[in-house]
Amino acid sequence: MTRTADATAAPRTSTLDRATLMRLASTEYERFGAMLLDLATEDWLRPTECPTWDVRAMVGHVLGMAEMAASIREGMRQQKAARKRGGVFIDALTAVQVDERAALTPQQVTERFPRVGLRAARARRRTPGLIRRRRMPDVQTVGDRLETWTFGYLIDTILTRDPWMHRIDIARATGRHHELSADHDAVLVADVVTEWAARHGQPCQLHLVGVAGGRWSFGTGGPTLALDAIDFCRTLSGREPGAGLLTTQVPF
């Protein structure tokens, strides 16, 4: 039986203020570009924890997603190509992004990404509220549930979480430096925590360790969870198995 999202439910929106979201977007593009400069030739061929993607393919996806965000015309072109490809839309879209950039050399990708990142951050910042408040037409799958999003949730939140999580993937695959700071990564993680707690709606106490971590209390009683902040996000993304409240997924 085909599942459909509840048409009466309000589409998901971003929770952070827009100035903070746009600051996070700009910083994440900068940090992703800086990580590319640190990669050695052999690093681009290393497998990642995303099935079928080595580092080179993963970077191709991130570059393609940034180019989609930077240009309405490019975004429409990519979506048309993905729908023509068929299958699950997000899988088709990422496949298009990877395949179309497979011929670029690591040097070409590394040189292109900072310019694209600047354009993507600017385009996202200029997206008017009228568009950001609109409900996206496609239903999104998050864990075992279907839901709808506003364009603003995609543009302001998800398009930053995606390169952030892939920056973690690449650092783990290559052993390269993974820059973390309280004014960037901890803010991203705190936003994920807020959404996670709202999604499961249960009382709990959460202690996340590391530069990106913190302590949160939701209601009274419930379990106390303690783990590394990055491992927490990887678990909610589906990259690590979770138990109990940690089976509640959050999109990245």
N, C-alpha and C positions, 0 to 999 in steps of 0.2 A: 504494500500500500504506500502510495506517495505521501510524504508528510509535507504540510504547509505551515508557515508561520502564522501565528494569531494575527489576523488582519486588524483586530481592534486594539492590539497592544501598541503603545507608543514606540516609535523607532528609537534605537539607542543613540544617545548624544554624548558628546565629550563632557567631562566634569571639571577639568581645570579651566582657568580663565584663558582667554585667547592669547593674551600677551605672553604668558608663560609657555603655552603650547608652541607659539611661533619661535620663541627663543630656543626651546628644546629642539625644534626642527632644524634650525640653522646650525646649532652646535653639533647635532648628530651627523649631519652631512659633512661638516668639517672633520669630525673625528673619524668617520668612515674613510674619507679621503686620505687622512694622515696614516691610517692603518695600511692602506694600499702601498704607500711609499715605503713601509717597513718590511714588506714581503720580499723574500728571496725568490729567485727563479723557480726553485724546486717547490716552494710553498703553493704555487698556483695549481699544482697537480695533486695536492693532498686531498684525500676524501674527507667529506664533512659528515656530520650526523644526520643530514637531510639525505634520504635515499636518492641515489643516482646523481647527486651533485658533488663534484669536486669544488675546490675553492674558486676555480676559474668560472664554473657555471654559476655558482652562487653570486659572485660579483657581477656577472652578466645580468642576472635577475635584478639585483639592487640598482645597477645602472639603468636598466630598462624601466624600472618602476619610477626612478627619479626623472627620467626623460618623459615619461607619461605625465607625471605631476607638473612638469615644467611647461607643457604645451597642450592646449586643448586639442589642437589638430592631431598631435602625436597620440594623445590619449584615445581619441576616437579611432584613429587608424589601428592602434594596438587592439582595442576592443573588437573591432570588426574582424581582424585577423584571428583573434581568439575564438569568436563565435563561429567563424568558418571552419576552424580546426575541430570544433565539437568537443563533447565530453563535459566534465565539470569545469565551469567557467574559469575559476581561479587557477586551476591546474593548466588549462589551455593557455591562459594569459601568461603565466610564468614560463611555460614552455616556449611561447613565441619570443619572449624577452631573451631567454637564454640562447635559442637557436639563431636569432637575428644578430647577436653580438659575438657569436662563437669565433668569427674570423678575426676579430680585433686582437692585437697582441696585448700582453700585460702592460707594456709601456703605453700603448694607445689608450687603454682603459684608465690607467692611472693618471694620465694627462687630461683626459676628458672629464673624469668624475668631478673634480672641484668646480669646473665651470657649470656643469649640469646641476650640481648641488646648489650653487648660488641661484640659478634660474628657478629651480624647483621651490626653494624656500621663498623666493620672491612671489612666484605665481600662487603658492598656497596662501601666503599672507594677504594677497590681493583678492582672493575669492570672496565675493560678496555674501552677506548674510542670507539673502534671499535664496541663493543656491545651497548654502551650507545647511539651511533648515529643512530642505526638501528630503523626503524619504527616498532612499535608493530603490530602484525597481526590482533588483535581484534579491532573493532571499539568501541569507548567509548561514552557514553551518558552523556552530561553535560547540564542540564536544558532541553531545547527543541531542542538541536542541537546534531548532531553526528560529531565526529572528531577522528583523529588519533593522537597518541602520539609517541614520541621516547621512547625507554627503559630508556634513561637517565632521562627523565621527571618523569617517574614513580619511578625510583630508587633514584634519587637525591632529588626530591621535594615532590611527593605525599606520599612516605613512611615515611616522617617526618610530613607532615600536618595531616595524619591520626591519629597517636597517640596523636598529639597535640590537635586536636579537641576532641578526646575521653577523654583526660585529663580534658578538660572543661566540657564535659558531666558528668563525674564522680564527679567532684567538685560540680556541680549544683545538682546532685542527692543526694549527701551525706552531703553537707554543709562543706566539708573538705577544708583545706587550698589549694588555687590554686596559686602556685608560678608563679610570673610574673617578668620579668626584661627587661630593655631596650636593653641589648646586645643579647637577645635571642628572646623573644616574639615580641618585636617591629620590629625586623628584619624579622621575619616570616610574620607579619601583613603587613609590607611595601611591601614585595614581592607579597602578595595577592592583595594589592591595585594596584600595577603596572599591574598585569595580568588582574584584573577587568577592569581597565581603557582601556587597549588594546582591551579587548573583546567587550566593548560597543562602544568605539570610539567616545564618545560625550564629549563636553566641560563640565566641572563641577569643583566645589571647594569642597574639602573634609576635614572635621575636625573630627578626631577620638580622643576621650577622654580616658584618663587613661595611665597607665605605658606603654602599648603596642601601644599607639596612635601616632598621629602626624598630620601635615597639608600638603595637596597636592593641587596643582593647575594644571588642565589639560585644556589647551586652554583658550579662553576668553569667558565670558558669561556662560550660562548654570546655572543649579541649584546649590545652596550651601547646602551641606548635613553635618549634625553634629550629631554624635551618639557615643556611647561607642565602643571602638575598638573590644572588644570581641563580642558584639552584631552585629557589622558589619559583622564579619566573620561567625557568626552563621546564619545570614540572607542570605549571599551568598552561604552557604552550603545547604540552603533549610530548616533549622531548624526553622526559623522564617519567617513569611510572609513579603515580600518586595513590594515596589511600585516604579514606575519609573525606574531609573537606578539600583536600588537595586534588581530588578528582574533578573539582569544578574548574573547567577550562576558561581561559581568558584569551581573546584573539590578539595575535601579534602580526 
